Structure formats: structure tokens, C-alpha cells
């Protein structure tokens, strides 16, 4: 299924990728960030479009701004929709039993995991790998019905959840270093480092491929993330011990507000010591997003997306997104931003 890759196409695609990266909106830099950082999630969805085959590329390129801007909708729904929060993570350390490998203990299939741990437990400690598969099936159905609104909505959403599965701190109860006296590391790893280094990353990740098992892909992403977790925490702790305490933080102007941030020097040294980890996880997320979009389209029977071009999102979808955005910003002003 994924053998349509052509070297000439790949080279041709590289130029618009670079142009698309350069056209990121200023709002990406101004908005308060969380999770991969709004900046990172938008970048992942945007670049994933350029991993698609020609049969999909025209439709997705036409809607590049929607798919970029709405990559962050799942984070905006965290306080607006019950049951949303647990779709972004999985606290694997809750399932540790002695020195046993948690991945040999945890069933990959949902109903097997429910039988072993109960659905309440799974919901309490995060369901991101299973939710990715649910979203893939929703996107597949949207392709089958040729529903432009749902194709766009589910494409944007699934890109977010896949991105989250590639973040090491989304695989632990110690998601923000609050259990190891490293509070704030979440924003440091997935927001600060991306914001100041993203323009230097290599986004030429190749073309998406057909995925035989979306569940397995999601679990492999989580597994790789979790295996990196020890380094994420250890390196920050070592650097903090070595770094002058008055040099770890600085202040930056964001819009009309001056906010404390990890200093550029501390952030870059942390980034350097992780030896490209953030870039590798981001690249892996990009190719995974493109591959699952492609897989959903193939499994839907490869509908002709040229028939859907020049059809904008409906007024109803845009109004729904506006209401979500308004709700988010109202909560933001109340300080209800997740750590």
C-alpha cells in the first residue's frame, strides 16, 4: 500500500515544506503554550501534510491553515468536555509491578486491558494509545462519507493525540516533575525547547506509509517515549545541580505580559545534552500523523478527494470552533491552563 513513494515527488515536496514552515502565523509565538506547546502541535500537523501522496495532498494543502490552527483544539477541550483529559496521556508507572516490564504487563488491545484492569482504572490513568485508534476509525468513516467537516476535524484532532503520544512526560504520573522537585519540566521539554529550536530542525521525514496496525504504532510511540523518560528527568536534574541558580530562569515579553521562562542558556544546554531527543520525537510524530491519515484514507477505499476540493468548512463547524476558542480563552483568563 505504501510503495507509491517517488524520489522526484519527495524533492518537489521539500520546497513547499520549507515555504509552509516560514509562513507560520505570529499567533503561534504569542499564545500561552501547553503540551507540545501550541507551536509544536501546529508544526507537526502542518509538516505532516507534506508526507501525503498526490491523491491526498491537494485536499490537505488546500486546508493547511485549518489543520495547522486546529491542531490544538483537543487541548482547548480539556476543560470544556468531560472525558477529554485522559485522551492525551497514559501513566504507565501506575501499572509497574516490581521490576517487570510494564509493556509485557499491559495488554495492547482495549478489551483485554479492560478485563485486566477495569475501564475505570484505564480512564483514570490515561488512554492515549487506544484513543488514537478510535480517532483513526472516525477519520476513516469521515472519508467513506466524504464529509469535509469531519475529515478536517478528525485529521486535526488525531494529529494532536499522536503528537502527545510522542512526548515522554505523557507517559508518567510525574508529568510535570511535581514528584521529583522538577516542577515546570513539562513546559520546558515540549514548549520552551521547541519554540527556540524548531527553525533548526530537519523536517524532511519522507513519505507516509500504510500502517497495518494503528494500535501497534500508537503503542510503539508510547513505548519509545517512556524509554526516554529517565533521560528527560535525569539530565534536567543534573544540569540544575551544575547551573548557577540565578541563571536558570529569565524573563520574556509575551504580548503585553512579562513572564518567567527557563533561560535561553539553560534551555539550550538541556537541549544539547539530550542529543537531539526533542527533534527525533517531533520527526517521529510527523511521519506517524501522515501515515495514519494515509491509512485511514486507504481503509476507506481511497475516495477521490479532488471531488471535495474547493469546499470550505461549513459555517456550523467554524461556529463550533469559535465557541471552543472563546471558552478556552475565558478559562485561560481565569488561570485554568493545565500544567
VMD Tcl script that draws the C-alpha trace (Angstrom):
set ca {
  {0.00 0.00 0.00}
  {2.80 2.43 0.83}
  {5.01 1.77 -2.22}
  {3.90 4.83 -4.18}
  {6.84 6.83 -2.85}
  {8.76 8.53 -5.63}
  {12.06 10.31 -5.16}
  {11.20 13.10 -7.59}
  {7.97 13.79 -5.73}
  {9.88 13.90 -2.46}
  {12.27 16.53 -3.80}
  {9.44 18.59 -5.27}
  {7.61 18.45 -1.95}
  {10.61 19.68 0.05}
  {10.35 23.23 -1.29}
  {6.71 23.81 -0.25}
  {7.52 22.27 3.14}
  {10.12 24.95 3.74}
  {7.80 27.65 2.44}
  {4.99 26.41 4.68}
  {7.23 26.47 7.73}
  {8.19 30.02 7.02}
  {4.55 31.09 6.81}
  {3.63 30.13 10.37}
  {1.34 32.68 11.94}
  {2.54 35.10 14.60}
  {-0.15 33.79 16.95}
  {1.89 30.60 17.34}
  {4.53 32.63 19.13}
  {2.19 34.77 21.20}
  {-0.24 32.24 22.64}
  {0.26 30.66 26.04}
  {1.65 27.19 25.44}
  {0.92 23.76 26.89}
  {1.55 20.15 25.93}
  {3.89 20.03 22.87}
  {3.35 23.71 23.11}
  {0.75 25.08 20.77}
  {3.67 25.91 18.50}
  {4.84 22.29 18.34}
  {1.42 20.75 17.73}
  {0.76 23.20 14.91}
  {4.13 22.47 13.36}
  {3.56 18.70 13.49}
  {0.21 18.88 11.68}
  {1.49 21.39 9.16}
  {4.51 19.37 8.11}
  {2.59 16.06 8.12}
  {0.62 17.33 5.13}
  {3.79 17.13 3.04}
  {4.18 13.42 3.75}
  {0.98 12.62 1.85}
  {0.66 11.14 -1.65}
  {-0.56 13.32 -4.55}
  {-4.08 11.83 -4.26}
  {-4.43 13.39 -0.80}
  {-2.03 16.30 -0.95}
  {-4.23 18.71 -2.90}
  {-7.12 18.49 -0.45}
  {-4.93 18.69 2.64}
  {-2.78 21.52 1.25}
  {-5.95 23.50 0.48}
  {-6.85 23.26 4.17}
  {-3.36 23.68 5.59}
  {-4.29 26.70 7.70}
  {-7.27 24.93 9.27}
  {-5.25 21.80 10.06}
  {-2.45 23.94 11.50}
  {-4.57 26.21 13.66}
  {-6.88 23.45 14.91}
  {-4.08 21.09 15.87}
  {-4.55 22.47 19.38}
  {-8.32 22.01 19.69}
  {-8.03 18.89 21.89}
  {-6.09 20.90 24.47}
  {-8.74 23.60 24.34}
  {-11.41 20.96 25.05}
  {-9.69 19.66 28.18}
  {-11.90 21.73 30.49}
  {-14.90 22.01 28.19}
  {-15.55 18.32 27.51}
  {-15.81 15.59 30.12}
  {-13.58 12.64 29.33}
  {-11.19 14.64 27.15}
  {-8.21 14.97 29.50}
  {-7.37 11.26 29.69}
  {-7.12 11.04 25.91}
  {-3.77 12.87 25.99}
  {-1.60 10.59 28.13}
  {-1.08 7.25 29.84}
  {0.51 6.98 33.30}
  {2.42 3.76 32.75}
  {4.20 3.91 36.10}
  {0.86 3.25 37.80}
  {0.99 -0.26 36.34}
  {4.52 -1.12 37.46}
  {4.87 -4.44 39.30}
  {8.34 -4.77 40.75}
  {10.98 -4.95 38.04}
  {8.66 -6.43 35.42}
  {8.48 -4.74 32.02}
  {5.28 -2.70 32.05}
  {4.85 -3.34 28.32}
  {4.70 -7.08 28.92}
  {2.08 -6.49 31.61}
  {-0.17 -4.06 29.73}
  {-2.41 -5.59 27.03}
  {-2.39 -3.57 23.83}
  {-5.99 -4.36 22.93}
  {-8.60 -2.27 24.72}
  {-10.97 -5.03 25.82}
  {-8.08 -7.14 27.11}
  {-6.84 -4.18 29.14}
  {-10.34 -3.52 30.48}
  {-10.63 -7.17 31.53}
  {-7.32 -6.96 33.37}
  {-7.51 -3.52 35.00}
  {-11.15 -2.29 34.62}
  {-12.28 0.60 32.44}
  {-12.42 2.98 35.41}
  {-8.73 2.40 36.09}
  {-7.75 2.86 32.46}
  {-9.73 6.10 32.23}
  {-8.20 7.35 35.46}
  {-4.62 6.86 34.26}
  {-4.92 7.77 30.59}
  {-5.94 6.12 27.33}
  {-3.93 7.85 24.59}
  {-2.77 4.75 22.64}
  {-6.30 3.36 22.44}
  {-7.83 6.75 21.67}
  {-5.57 7.15 18.65}
  {-7.11 4.01 17.17}
  {-10.63 5.30 17.91}
  {-9.82 8.56 16.13}
  {-8.39 6.70 13.13}
  {-11.67 4.81 12.76}
  {-13.61 8.08 12.99}
  {-11.43 9.62 10.28}
  {-11.89 6.53 8.11}
  {-15.68 6.85 8.41}
  {-15.42 10.55 7.53}
  {-13.52 9.64 4.34}
  {-16.11 6.98 3.50}
  {-18.93 9.51 3.77}
  {-16.86 12.25 2.10}
  {-17.75 14.61 4.91}
  {-15.38 17.57 4.59}
  {-16.11 18.92 8.08}
  {-15.38 15.62 9.79}
  {-12.31 14.87 7.68}
  {-10.83 18.19 8.73}
  {-11.90 17.93 12.36}
  {-10.68 14.38 12.90}
  {-7.47 14.92 10.92}
  {-6.58 17.89 13.10}
  {-7.51 16.06 16.29}
  {-5.70 12.80 15.59}
  {-2.54 14.76 14.81}
  {-2.70 16.19 18.32}
  {-3.11 12.85 20.08}
  {-0.32 11.27 18.06}
  {1.90 14.20 18.97}
  {1.10 13.71 22.64}
  {1.99 10.01 22.46}
  {5.49 11.01 21.34}
  {6.17 13.08 24.47}
  {7.98 11.19 27.28}
  {6.25 13.20 30.02}
  {2.86 12.00 28.73}
  {3.71 8.51 29.94}
  {4.13 9.15 33.66}
  {2.27 10.33 36.74}
  {5.25 12.63 37.27}
  {4.15 14.52 34.15}
  {5.42 17.91 35.30}
  {8.24 16.85 37.60}
  {5.99 17.53 40.57}
  {7.05 14.27 42.24}
  {10.78 14.83 41.78}
  {11.16 18.52 42.64}
  {11.38 19.41 38.94}
  {8.09 21.25 38.54}
  {7.92 23.01 35.21}
  {9.86 20.43 33.21}
  {6.78 19.68 31.12}
  {6.72 23.14 29.61}
  {10.49 23.19 29.33}
  {10.71 19.97 27.29}
  {7.77 20.34 24.96}
  {7.28 24.09 24.71}
  {10.39 26.08 25.52}
  {12.86 23.83 23.69}
  {10.64 23.58 20.62}
  {9.97 27.30 20.45}
  {13.64 28.27 20.44}
  {14.95 25.41 18.29}
  {12.16 24.47 15.87}
  {13.52 26.51 12.97}
  {16.73 24.46 13.07}
  {15.05 21.03 12.96}
  {15.13 18.80 9.88}
  {11.55 18.23 8.71}
  {12.34 16.17 5.62}
  {10.94 12.93 7.05}
  {9.95 11.21 3.81}
  {6.52 9.95 2.82}
  {3.84 8.38 4.95}
  {3.26 4.64 4.67}
  {0.33 2.31 5.16}
  {0.10 1.15 8.78}
  {-1.10 -2.43 9.23}
  {-1.88 -1.90 12.93}
  {-2.60 1.60 14.20}
  {-2.79 0.17 17.72}
  {0.74 -1.17 17.42}
  {2.03 2.12 16.00}
  {0.47 4.04 18.89}
  {1.91 1.66 21.47}
  {5.37 1.77 19.90}
  {5.25 5.58 20.08}
  {4.31 5.41 23.76}
  {6.99 2.79 24.41}
  {9.74 4.87 22.81}
  {8.55 7.92 24.73}
  {8.57 6.06 28.02}
  {12.05 4.68 27.41}
  {13.27 8.28 27.00}
  {11.63 9.45 30.23}
  {14.54 8.58 32.52}
  {16.91 10.74 30.46}
  {14.42 13.63 30.37}
  {14.28 13.77 34.15}
  {17.86 12.80 34.95}
  {19.55 15.26 32.59}
  {17.45 18.18 33.85}
  {18.27 17.32 37.46}
  {22.00 17.04 36.70}
  {22.01 20.32 34.82}
  {20.11 22.11 37.58}
  {22.73 20.95 40.10}
  {25.51 22.35 37.93}
  {23.87 25.55 36.71}
  {24.10 28.80 38.69}
  {20.72 29.17 40.40}
  {20.34 32.79 39.28}
  {20.94 31.80 35.66}
  {18.33 29.06 35.32}
  {15.43 31.45 34.72}
  {14.92 34.72 32.90}
  {12.01 36.90 31.79}
  {10.49 37.36 28.35}
  {7.82 39.61 26.91}
  {4.78 37.72 25.58}
  {2.36 40.21 24.11}
  {1.71 42.73 26.88}
  {2.87 40.41 29.65}
  {6.31 39.75 31.08}
  {6.59 36.11 32.13}
  {9.30 33.98 33.78}
  {10.83 31.36 31.50}
  {13.74 28.95 31.59}
  {16.73 30.96 30.43}
  {17.98 30.54 26.91}
  {21.33 29.30 28.19}
  {19.81 26.66 30.48}
  {17.34 25.56 27.82}
  {19.97 25.19 25.14}
  {22.34 23.26 27.37}
  {19.49 20.91 28.30}
  {18.60 20.55 24.63}
  {22.23 19.82 23.76}
  {22.67 17.17 26.47}
  {19.58 15.31 25.26}
  {21.38 14.95 21.94}
  {18.51 15.66 19.55}
  {15.78 13.85 21.50}
  {13.13 16.54 21.04}
  {13.75 16.76 17.30}
  {13.67 12.96 16.96}
  {10.36 12.69 18.80}
  {8.90 15.52 16.73}
  {10.03 13.94 13.46}
  {8.58 10.60 14.54}
  {5.29 12.30 15.36}
  {5.15 13.98 11.95}
  {5.62 10.80 9.93}
  {3.17 8.95 12.19}
  {0.49 11.59 11.66}
  {0.90 11.48 7.88}
  {0.92 7.68 7.87}
  {-2.29 7.39 9.88}
  {-4.06 9.99 7.74}
  {-2.99 7.95 4.73}
  {-4.02 4.64 6.31}
  {-7.50 5.96 7.17}
  {-7.92 7.09 3.55}
  {-6.76 3.75 2.14}
  {-9.01 1.78 4.51}
  {-11.92 3.99 3.42}
  {-11.43 2.79 -0.15}
  {-9.25 5.67 -1.36}
  {-12.08 8.10 -2.15}
  {-11.38 10.76 -4.78}
  {-10.55 13.83 -2.68}
  {-10.46 16.09 -5.74}
  {-14.25 15.97 -5.54}
  {-14.01 17.63 -2.13}
  {-11.65 20.43 -3.13}
  {-12.96 23.99 -3.15}
  {-15.48 23.02 -0.47}
  {-14.75 25.14 2.60}
  {-15.52 24.11 6.17}
  {-19.19 24.68 6.93}
  {-20.45 27.66 8.87}
  {-21.57 25.23 11.58}
  {-18.05 23.82 12.02}
  {-16.49 27.28 12.11}
  {-19.02 28.41 14.71}
  {-18.27 25.30 16.80}
  {-14.56 26.09 16.64}
  {-15.19 29.74 17.55}
  {-17.22 28.72 20.60}
  {-14.44 26.36 21.66}
  {-11.86 29.10 21.25}
  {-13.95 31.59 23.23}
  {-14.44 29.06 26.02}
  {-10.72 28.34 26.10}
  {-9.70 31.98 26.30}
  {-12.23 32.63 29.05}
  {-10.73 29.75 31.03}
  {-7.24 31.00 30.20}
  {-8.04 34.36 31.73}
  {-9.24 32.56 34.85}
  {-5.91 30.79 35.08}
  {-7.31 27.39 34.11}
  {-4.35 26.36 31.95}
  {-3.14 22.83 32.53}
  {0.42 22.33 33.65}
}
mol new
graphics top color blue
foreach p $ca { graphics top sphere $p radius 0.5 }
foreach p [lrange $ca 0 end-1] q [lrange $ca 1 end] { graphics top cylinder $p $q radius 0.2 }
display resetview
